Amino acid sequence: MDLVFGIAGGLGLFLYGMTIMSAGLQKAAGDKLKSIISMLTSNKYMGVAVGAIITMIVQSSSATTVMVVGFVNAGMMNLVQAVGVIMGSNVGTTITAQIITFKIEHYAPLIIGIAVAVWLFANDRKIKQFAEAGIGFGILFLGMSIMGGALKPLGQYEGFKNLLISFGENPFLGILAGFAVTIVVQSSSATTGILLALSSQGLIPITSGIPILFGINIGTTITAVLSSIGANRTAKRAAAVHVIFNFFGTIIFILLLQKPLFWAVTTLNPGVDAYAVSRQIANAHTIFNIVNTALMLPFSVLLVKLATRIIPGEDEDNEGIKYIDDRILETPSIALASAIKETLHMGNVAKDTMSNALEGILDRQQKKIDETFRLEKIVNDMERELATYLVKLSNRDISAENRETVDGLFNTINDIERVGDHSENLAELGQSLIDNNLSFSETAIKELKDMSDLVMKAYADSLTALQTLDMNLAISVVETEEKIDFMEKALRANHIGRLNSQLCIPSSGILFLDIISNLERIGDHASNIAMAVLDKMKVIK
């Protein structure tokens, strides 16, 4: 039982330490993570660099590839970009193995103690975030130490040692073992940690360690495959690329490069003692992934074509939610960026809703009225899904500034949804005009066009201000809303005068007043969005 408790506790601390370290690094990186993602272009070499950097921060190639599936599913990344990032994530994950092979586990309590002291007494937020990463770093090594100590008694059992040695004599068994354990723990870093813990106790030779590493590299792809269930076809292809890349890389090494790999790692760290074998395994892990990337990257287009053959068909165009995906929540700063992008998308759908409603009224087009009703339902659905996403994001460990941004987005999507509601009201008024064969005077039509143009401009400018955080534009929207209020009062007085002069029939007059009232309310919501931008700029300053 001591063995089971020791391995379970050590592995738990190892994984918890990685999680804490990752959270601290992500918060310290902050908006830089968004900048890293924005570096992505069709340049596959840049994609490799981005994938490696993100994986070093999140400390898990599985987490990175799951995020890649989310990015592709949300339309934030195309498949060509995804190939480079996936390859880079495999390179980035080797950093963890390299770090934990250095014999510093004896200093783990000291590292934790110093990091906790800094975290408790530092006032600077950035320093506290790095201290948090330091705490995780120390816990990671503490977990490795406990796991290694628990495994040490296994060296007394010849049957266990012979089993591990047999993985070198029959590489297929070693690959199967690495594959199976990685599927169970759902983390290649954790499985590699177990392998290194075994090697640190002198329980496994390099000849057995290399086949197990191959199995780990194939097993880690399962996480992305499972994550792609329910995603669009392009996202499924991204997961397929990961499987193809790791599988064919393993085949190439087994058939052609296994002996050169063995020679390289034993030359770099000669010897058969526990430390040498640990370093050999870590170096094998690094060399395998770097060489595999170098070999496969030139054929990335072929990998995409093969993945498309395996998963054929086209994705359906989605007018609703496009840019948010629960998989991206693993990196809150990027998830926030996608939520802002989705909010802007929702705002543009609401703008189309309003545009169709106004055209339906002014041009008496039934088709435009029907389109308004259809789009308004999409806006409502988007608001529900986006609100749910923001709740999940707010429950993540995010900075105070990002939390205020999330709170502001709740209000903004509510304003956008209300714009959709008022557009629906306008469409219903347009429907009444058409059904009852009513019309407005030329003067009334001109007034409606003038007010519609002003409201449309205010709303469009509010979205632009939200996207660019343009403070001057936001102030302009607030000023325009005051003009809209004044115009609504003036048009109301003018129309009542026309009614009294019998220049307009009462039935049309009531509809006119309802139309300008809804336009005025849309102007209010545009001003609310602009005010949210101004509030955010105050926080930034």
C-alpha positions as CSV (number, residue, x, y, z in Angstrom):
1,M,0.0,0.0,0.0
2,D,2.9,2.3,0.7
3,L,4.0,1.9,-2.9
4,V,0.5,2.8,-4.2
5,F,0.1,5.8,-1.9
6,G,3.6,7.0,-2.7
7,I,3.1,6.8,-6.5
8,A,-0.4,8.3,-6.3
9,G,0.7,11.1,-3.9
10,G,3.9,11.9,-5.8
11,L,2.1,11.9,-9.2
12,G,-0.6,14.0,-7.8
13,L,1.9,16.6,-6.4
14,F,3.8,16.5,-9.7
15,L,0.6,17.3,-11.7
16,Y,-0.6,19.9,-9.2
17,G,2.8,21.5,-9.3
18,M,2.7,21.7,-13.1
19,T,-0.8,23.2,-12.9
20,I,0.2,25.8,-10.3
21,M,3.4,26.7,-12.3
22,S,1.4,26.9,-15.5
23,A,-1.3,29.2,-13.9
24,G,1.4,31.5,-12.5
25,L,3.3,31.7,-15.9
26,Q,0.0,32.3,-17.8
27,K,-1.0,35.1,-15.5
28,A,2.5,36.6,-15.6
29,A,2.5,36.4,-19.4
30,G,-1.0,37.9,-19.5
31,D,-1.8,39.7,-22.7
32,K,1.5,38.5,-24.1
33,L,-0.2,35.2,-24.8
34,K,-2.7,37.0,-27.0
35,S,0.2,38.6,-28.8
36,I,1.8,35.2,-29.3
37,I,-1.3,33.9,-30.9
38,S,-1.6,37.1,-33.1
39,M,1.9,36.2,-34.4
40,L,0.4,33.3,-36.2
41,T,0.4,33.6,-40.0
42,S,0.4,31.0,-42.8
43,N,4.2,30.8,-42.0
44,K,4.5,27.2,-40.6
45,Y,7.9,27.9,-39.0
46,M,6.4,30.7,-37.0
47,G,3.6,28.3,-36.0
48,V,6.3,25.9,-34.6
49,A,7.8,28.6,-32.5
50,V,4.4,29.7,-31.2
51,G,3.4,26.1,-30.3
52,A,6.7,25.6,-28.5
53,I,6.4,28.9,-26.5
54,I,2.7,28.2,-25.5
55,T,3.5,24.7,-24.4
56,M,6.4,25.9,-22.3
57,I,4.0,28.3,-20.6
58,V,1.0,25.9,-20.1
59,Q,3.4,23.0,-19.4
60,S,1.4,20.4,-21.4
61,S,1.5,19.5,-25.1
62,S,-1.9,17.9,-24.6
63,A,-3.3,21.2,-23.3
64,T,-1.8,23.0,-26.3
65,T,-3.2,20.6,-28.9
66,V,-6.6,20.7,-27.2
67,M,-6.5,24.5,-27.4
68,V,-5.4,24.2,-31.1
69,V,-8.6,22.1,-31.7
70,G,-10.5,24.9,-30.0
71,F,-8.9,27.6,-32.0
72,V,-9.6,25.8,-35.3
73,N,-13.2,25.0,-34.2
74,A,-13.7,28.7,-33.3
75,G,-12.2,29.9,-36.6
76,M,-9.3,31.6,-34.9
77,M,-6.7,29.4,-36.7
78,N,-6.7,27.6,-40.0
79,L,-5.4,24.0,-40.5
80,V,-2.1,25.1,-42.0
81,Q,-1.4,27.2,-38.9
82,A,-2.5,24.4,-36.7
83,V,0.1,21.9,-38.2
84,G,3.0,24.2,-37.2
85,V,1.6,24.8,-33.7
86,I,1.0,21.1,-33.1
87,M,4.6,20.2,-34.1
88,G,5.9,23.1,-31.9
89,S,3.9,21.8,-28.9
90,N,5.7,18.5,-29.2
91,V,9.0,20.3,-29.0
92,G,7.9,22.6,-26.2
93,T,6.8,19.7,-24.0
94,T,10.3,18.3,-23.9
95,I,11.4,21.2,-21.7
96,T,9.5,19.7,-18.7
97,A,11.5,16.5,-19.1
98,Q,14.8,18.3,-19.4
99,I,14.1,20.4,-16.2
100,I,13.1,17.5,-14.0
101,T,16.1,15.4,-14.8
102,F,18.4,17.9,-13.0
103,K,19.1,16.7,-9.5
104,I,17.5,19.6,-7.6
105,E,14.6,17.7,-5.8
106,H,16.5,18.0,-2.5
107,Y,16.1,21.8,-2.8
108,A,12.3,21.6,-3.5
109,P,11.3,22.5,0.1
110,L,13.7,25.5,0.0
111,I,12.3,26.6,-3.4
112,I,8.8,26.4,-2.1
113,G,9.7,28.2,1.1
114,I,11.3,31.1,-0.7
115,A,8.6,31.3,-3.4
116,V,5.8,31.3,-0.7
117,A,7.6,34.1,1.3
118,V,7.9,36.2,-1.9
119,W,4.2,35.5,-2.7
120,L,3.1,36.5,0.8
121,F,5.1,39.7,1.1
122,A,5.5,41.1,-2.4
123,N,3.2,43.9,-3.4
124,D,3.9,43.9,-7.1
125,R,1.3,41.7,-8.9
126,K,3.8,40.5,-11.5
127,I,6.3,39.4,-8.9
128,K,3.5,37.5,-7.0
129,Q,2.6,35.7,-10.2
130,F,6.2,34.6,-10.8
131,A,6.3,33.5,-7.2
132,E,3.2,31.4,-7.8
133,A,5.0,29.8,-10.7
134,G,8.0,29.2,-8.4
135,I,5.7,27.5,-5.8
136,G,4.4,25.2,-8.5
137,F,8.0,24.5,-9.7
138,G,9.0,23.4,-6.2
139,I,5.9,21.2,-5.7
140,L,6.6,19.6,-9.0
141,F,10.0,18.5,-7.8
142,L,8.6,17.5,-4.4
143,G,6.2,15.2,-6.2
144,M,9.1,13.7,-8.3
145,S,11.0,13.1,-5.1
146,I,8.1,11.3,-3.4
147,M,7.4,9.3,-6.5
148,G,11.0,8.2,-6.8
149,G,11.2,7.2,-3.2
150,A,8.0,5.1,-3.5
151,L,9.4,3.4,-6.6
152,K,12.8,2.6,-5.0
153,P,11.7,-0.7,-3.3
154,L,10.7,-2.1,-6.7
155,G,14.4,-2.5,-7.4
156,Q,14.4,-5.5,-5.0
157,Y,11.9,-7.4,-7.2
158,E,13.8,-9.1,-10.1
159,G,10.5,-9.8,-11.8
160,F,9.6,-6.1,-12.1
161,K,13.1,-5.2,-13.3
162,N,13.0,-8.0,-15.9
163,L,9.6,-6.8,-17.1
164,L,11.1,-3.3,-17.8
165,I,14.2,-4.8,-19.4
166,S,11.9,-6.9,-21.7
167,F,10.5,-3.6,-23.2
168,G,13.9,-3.1,-24.7
169,E,14.1,-6.6,-26.1
170,N,10.6,-6.3,-27.5
171,P,10.1,-2.6,-28.5
172,F,6.4,-3.2,-29.4
173,L,5.7,-4.0,-25.7
174,G,7.4,-0.8,-24.6
175,I,5.5,1.2,-27.1
176,L,2.2,-0.4,-26.0
177,A,3.1,0.3,-22.3
178,G,3.8,4.0,-22.9
179,F,0.7,4.3,-25.0
180,A,-1.5,2.7,-22.4
181,V,-0.3,4.6,-19.4
182,T,-0.5,7.9,-21.3
183,I,-4.1,7.2,-22.3
184,V,-5.0,6.5,-18.6
185,V,-3.4,9.6,-17.1
186,Q,-4.2,11.8,-20.2
187,S,-0.9,13.6,-19.9
188,S,2.4,12.9,-21.7
189,S,4.3,15.0,-19.2
190,A,2.9,12.9,-16.3
191,T,3.8,9.6,-18.1
192,T,7.3,11.0,-18.9
193,G,7.6,12.0,-15.2
194,I,6.8,8.4,-14.2
195,L,9.4,7.1,-16.7
196,L,12.0,9.5,-15.4
197,A,11.2,8.6,-11.8
198,L,11.8,4.9,-12.7
199,S,15.1,5.8,-14.3
200,S,16.2,7.9,-11.4
201,Q,16.0,4.7,-9.2
202,G,18.0,2.7,-11.7
203,L,15.0,0.5,-12.6
204,I,14.9,1.0,-16.3
205,P,17.7,1.0,-19.0
206,I,17.7,3.4,-21.9
207,T,17.0,0.5,-24.3
208,S,13.6,0.1,-22.7
209,G,13.1,3.8,-22.1
210,I,13.2,4.8,-25.8
211,P,10.4,2.5,-26.9
212,I,8.2,3.7,-24.0
213,L,8.9,7.2,-25.1
214,F,7.6,6.4,-28.6
215,G,4.4,5.0,-27.0
216,I,4.0,8.1,-24.9
217,N,4.2,10.3,-28.0
218,I,1.5,8.3,-29.7
219,G,-0.7,8.2,-26.6
220,T,-0.6,11.9,-26.1
221,T,-2.6,12.4,-29.3
222,I,-5.7,10.7,-27.8
223,T,-6.4,13.8,-25.7
224,A,-6.8,15.9,-28.8
225,V,-8.9,13.2,-30.6
226,L,-11.3,13.0,-27.6
227,S,-11.4,16.8,-27.5
228,S,-12.4,17.0,-31.2
229,I,-15.5,15.0,-30.7
230,G,-18.4,17.4,-31.3
231,A,-16.2,19.9,-33.1
232,N,-16.4,20.8,-36.8
233,R,-14.6,18.9,-39.5
234,T,-11.6,21.2,-39.6
235,A,-11.0,20.8,-35.9
236,K,-11.2,17.0,-36.3
237,R,-8.6,17.3,-39.0
238,A,-6.3,19.2,-36.7
239,A,-6.6,16.3,-34.2
240,A,-6.0,13.8,-37.1
241,V,-2.8,15.8,-38.1
242,H,-1.5,15.3,-34.5
243,V,-2.1,11.6,-34.7
244,I,-0.5,11.3,-38.2
245,F,2.5,13.4,-37.2
246,N,3.3,11.4,-34.0
247,F,2.5,8.0,-35.5
248,F,4.6,8.3,-38.7
249,G,7.4,9.9,-36.7
250,T,7.5,6.9,-34.4
251,I,7.5,4.5,-37.4
252,I,10.4,6.4,-39.0
253,F,12.4,6.2,-35.7
254,I,11.6,2.5,-35.1
255,L,12.6,1.5,-38.6
256,L,15.5,3.9,-39.4
257,L,16.6,6.1,-36.6
258,Q,16.4,4.1,-33.4
259,K,20.1,3.1,-33.4
260,P,21.3,6.7,-34.3
261,L,19.1,8.0,-31.5
262,F,20.5,5.5,-29.0
263,W,24.1,6.5,-30.1
264,A,23.4,10.2,-29.8
265,V,22.0,10.1,-26.2
266,T,24.6,7.7,-24.9
267,T,27.3,9.9,-26.5
268,L,25.9,13.0,-24.8
269,N,25.6,11.3,-21.4
270,P,27.7,8.1,-21.3
271,G,27.2,5.7,-18.5
272,V,24.5,3.3,-17.1
273,D,24.0,4.9,-13.7
274,A,20.6,6.3,-12.7
275,Y,21.4,10.0,-13.4
276,A,23.0,9.2,-16.8
277,V,19.9,7.1,-17.9
278,S,17.6,9.9,-16.8
279,R,19.5,12.4,-18.9
280,Q,19.6,10.0,-21.8
281,I,15.8,9.6,-21.7
282,A,15.2,13.3,-21.5
283,N,17.6,13.9,-24.4
284,A,15.9,11.1,-26.4
285,H,12.6,12.8,-25.8
286,T,13.9,16.1,-27.1
287,I,15.9,14.8,-30.1
288,F,12.9,12.6,-31.2
289,N,10.5,15.6,-31.3
290,I,13.0,18.1,-32.8
291,V,14.0,15.6,-35.6
292,N,10.5,14.5,-36.2
293,T,9.4,18.2,-36.6
294,A,12.3,18.8,-38.9
295,L,11.5,15.8,-41.1
296,M,7.7,16.4,-41.2
297,L,7.4,20.1,-41.4
298,P,8.3,20.3,-45.1
299,F,5.5,17.9,-45.8
300,S,2.9,19.8,-43.7
301,V,0.7,20.3,-46.8
302,L,0.6,16.6,-47.4
303,L,-0.3,16.0,-43.7
304,V,-3.3,18.4,-44.2
305,K,-4.3,16.6,-47.4
306,L,-4.1,13.2,-45.7
307,A,-6.2,14.5,-42.8
308,T,-8.7,15.8,-45.2
309,R,-8.9,12.4,-46.9
310,I,-9.4,10.7,-43.6
311,I,-12.1,13.2,-42.6
312,P,-13.8,14.4,-45.9
313,G,-16.6,16.9,-46.3
314,E,-17.1,20.6,-45.8
315,D,-18.1,22.5,-42.7
316,E,-21.4,24.2,-42.7
317,D,-21.3,28.0,-42.5
318,N,-22.4,29.1,-39.0
319,E,-24.1,32.5,-38.7
320,G,-24.2,32.2,-34.9
321,I,-21.4,31.5,-32.5
322,K,-18.0,31.4,-34.2
323,Y,-15.1,32.4,-32.0
324,I,-15.6,30.9,-28.6
325,D,-14.9,27.3,-27.6
326,D,-14.7,25.7,-24.1
327,R,-11.3,24.2,-25.1
328,I,-9.8,27.7,-25.2
329,L,-10.8,28.3,-21.5
330,E,-7.6,26.5,-20.6
331,T,-5.8,29.8,-21.4
332,P,-8.0,32.5,-19.9
333,S,-6.3,35.5,-21.5
334,I,-6.8,34.0,-25.0
335,A,-10.4,32.9,-24.0
336,L,-11.1,36.5,-23.1
337,A,-9.8,37.7,-26.5
338,S,-12.1,35.2,-28.2
339,A,-15.0,36.4,-26.1
340,I,-14.4,40.0,-27.2
341,K,-14.2,38.9,-30.8
342,E,-17.5,36.9,-30.4
343,T,-19.2,40.0,-28.8
344,L,-18.2,42.1,-31.8
345,H,-19.5,39.3,-34.1
346,M,-22.8,39.3,-32.1
347,G,-22.9,43.1,-32.4
348,N,-22.5,42.9,-36.2
349,V,-25.3,40.4,-36.4
350,A,-27.5,42.7,-34.4
351,K,-26.5,45.6,-36.8
352,D,-27.7,43.5,-39.8
353,T,-30.9,42.8,-37.9
354,M,-31.5,46.6,-37.5
355,S,-30.5,47.3,-41.1
356,N,-33.0,44.8,-42.4
357,A,-35.7,46.1,-40.2
358,L,-35.2,49.7,-41.3
359,E,-35.0,48.7,-45.0
360,G,-38.2,46.7,-44.5
361,I,-40.0,49.8,-43.2
362,L,-38.6,52.5,-45.6
363,D,-38.8,50.3,-48.7
364,R,-41.8,48.2,-47.6
365,Q,-39.9,44.9,-48.3
366,Q,-41.5,41.8,-46.8
367,K,-38.2,39.8,-47.4
368,K,-36.3,42.3,-45.2
369,I,-38.9,42.0,-42.5
370,D,-38.7,38.2,-42.5
371,E,-34.9,38.3,-42.4
372,T,-35.1,40.6,-39.4
373,F,-37.1,38.0,-37.5
374,R,-34.7,35.3,-38.4
375,L,-31.6,37.2,-37.4
376,E,-33.1,38.3,-34.1
377,K,-33.5,34.7,-33.1
378,I,-29.8,34.2,-33.9
379,V,-28.9,37.2,-31.7
380,N,-30.9,35.8,-28.8
381,D,-29.1,32.4,-29.1
382,M,-25.7,34.0,-29.3
383,E,-26.4,36.1,-26.2
384,R,-27.3,32.9,-24.2
385,E,-24.2,31.0,-25.4
386,L,-21.9,33.9,-24.9
387,A,-23.3,34.6,-21.4
388,T,-22.7,31.0,-20.4
389,Y,-19.1,31.2,-21.7
390,L,-18.4,34.4,-19.8
391,V,-19.7,32.7,-16.6
392,K,-17.2,29.8,-17.2
393,L,-14.5,32.3,-17.9
394,S,-15.2,34.4,-14.8
395,N,-14.8,31.2,-12.7
396,R,-11.3,30.8,-13.9
397,D,-8.2,32.2,-12.2
398,I,-8.0,35.5,-14.0
399,S,-6.6,38.9,-13.1
400,A,-8.7,41.7,-11.5
401,E,-8.4,43.7,-14.8
402,N,-9.6,40.8,-16.9
403,R,-12.4,40.2,-14.4
404,E,-13.6,43.8,-14.9
405,T,-13.5,43.3,-18.6
406,V,-15.6,40.1,-18.3
407,D,-18.1,42.0,-16.2
408,G,-18.3,44.7,-18.8
409,L,-18.9,42.2,-21.5
410,F,-22.0,40.9,-19.7
411,N,-23.5,44.4,-19.9
412,T,-22.4,44.8,-23.5
413,I,-24.0,41.6,-24.8
414,N,-27.2,42.6,-22.9
415,D,-27.1,45.9,-24.7
416,I,-26.6,44.2,-28.1
417,E,-29.4,41.7,-27.4
418,R,-31.7,44.7,-26.6
419,V,-30.7,46.2,-30.0
420,G,-31.9,43.0,-31.5
421,D,-35.2,43.2,-29.6
422,H,-35.8,46.8,-30.7
423,S,-35.0,45.8,-34.3
424,E,-37.6,43.1,-34.0
425,N,-40.1,45.7,-32.7
426,L,-39.2,47.8,-35.8
427,A,-39.9,44.8,-38.0
428,E,-43.3,44.2,-36.4
429,L,-44.1,47.9,-37.1
430,G,-43.0,47.4,-40.7
431,Q,-45.2,44.3,-40.9
432,S,-48.2,46.4,-39.8
433,L,-47.4,49.0,-42.5
434,I,-47.4,46.3,-45.1
435,D,-50.4,44.3,-43.8
436,N,-52.6,47.4,-43.5
437,N,-51.3,49.1,-46.6
438,L,-50.3,52.2,-44.7
439,S,-47.8,54.8,-45.8
440,F,-46.0,57.9,-44.5
441,S,-45.7,61.4,-46.0
442,E,-42.5,62.3,-47.9
443,T,-41.6,64.5,-45.0
444,A,-42.0,61.7,-42.5
445,I,-40.0,59.3,-44.6
446,K,-37.1,61.8,-44.9
447,E,-37.2,62.3,-41.1
448,L,-37.1,58.6,-40.5
449,K,-34.2,58.2,-42.9
450,D,-32.2,61.0,-41.2
451,M,-32.8,59.5,-37.7
452,S,-32.1,56.0,-38.9
453,D,-28.8,57.0,-40.4
454,L,-27.8,58.8,-37.2
455,V,-28.7,55.8,-35.0
456,M,-27.0,53.3,-37.4
457,K,-23.8,55.4,-37.3
458,A,-23.9,55.7,-33.5
459,Y,-24.3,51.9,-33.1
460,A,-21.7,51.1,-35.8
461,D,-19.2,53.5,-34.1
462,S,-19.9,52.0,-30.7
463,L,-18.8,48.6,-32.0
464,T,-15.7,50.1,-33.6
465,A,-14.9,51.8,-30.3
466,L,-15.3,48.4,-28.6
467,Q,-12.9,46.8,-31.0
468,T,-10.2,49.5,-31.1
469,L,-10.7,50.9,-27.6
470,D,-10.8,54.3,-29.3
471,M,-11.7,56.7,-26.4
472,N,-12.4,59.7,-28.7
473,L,-14.8,57.6,-30.9
474,A,-16.6,56.4,-27.7
475,I,-17.0,60.0,-26.6
476,S,-18.4,60.8,-30.0
477,V,-21.0,58.1,-29.7
478,V,-22.2,59.5,-26.3
479,E,-22.5,62.9,-27.9
480,T,-24.4,61.5,-30.9
481,E,-26.8,59.8,-28.5
482,E,-27.7,63.2,-27.1
483,K,-28.4,64.4,-30.7
484,I,-30.6,61.4,-31.2
485,D,-32.6,62.2,-28.0
486,F,-33.0,65.8,-29.3
487,M,-34.0,64.6,-32.7
488,E,-36.6,62.1,-31.3
489,K,-38.3,64.9,-29.4
490,A,-38.2,67.2,-32.4
491,L,-39.6,64.6,-34.8
492,R,-42.3,63.7,-32.3
493,A,-43.4,67.3,-32.1
494,N,-43.3,67.7,-35.9
495,H,-45.4,64.6,-36.4
496,I,-48.0,65.6,-33.9
497,G,-48.2,68.9,-35.7
498,R,-48.8,67.0,-39.0
499,L,-51.5,64.9,-37.4
500,N,-53.2,68.0,-36.0
501,S,-53.0,69.5,-39.5
502,Q,-54.4,66.3,-41.0
503,L,-51.4,65.9,-43.2
504,C,-50.9,62.3,-42.0
505,I,-53.5,59.7,-41.1
506,P,-53.7,58.6,-37.4
507,S,-52.9,54.9,-38.0
508,S,-49.6,55.8,-39.7
509,G,-48.9,58.5,-37.1
510,I,-49.0,55.9,-34.2
511,L,-46.6,53.7,-36.1
512,F,-44.2,56.6,-36.8
513,L,-44.1,57.5,-33.1
514,D,-43.4,53.9,-32.2
515,I,-40.6,53.7,-34.8
516,I,-38.7,56.8,-33.6
517,S,-39.1,55.6,-30.0
518,N,-37.4,52.3,-30.8
519,L,-34.7,54.1,-32.7
520,E,-34.1,56.3,-29.7
521,R,-33.8,53.3,-27.4
522,I,-31.2,51.7,-29.8
523,G,-29.2,55.0,-29.5
524,D,-29.3,54.6,-25.7
525,H,-27.8,51.1,-26.0
526,A,-25.1,52.3,-28.4
527,S,-24.2,54.9,-25.8
528,N,-24.1,52.2,-23.1
529,I,-21.6,50.2,-25.2
530,A,-19.5,53.4,-25.7
531,M,-19.6,54.1,-21.9
532,A,-18.3,50.6,-21.2
533,V,-15.3,51.4,-23.4
534,L,-14.7,54.6,-21.5
535,D,-14.9,52.8,-18.2
536,K,-12.4,50.2,-19.4
537,M,-10.0,52.9,-20.6
538,K,-10.2,54.4,-17.1
539,V,-9.2,51.0,-15.6
540,I,-6.3,50.7,-18.0
541,K,-5.0,54.1,-17.2
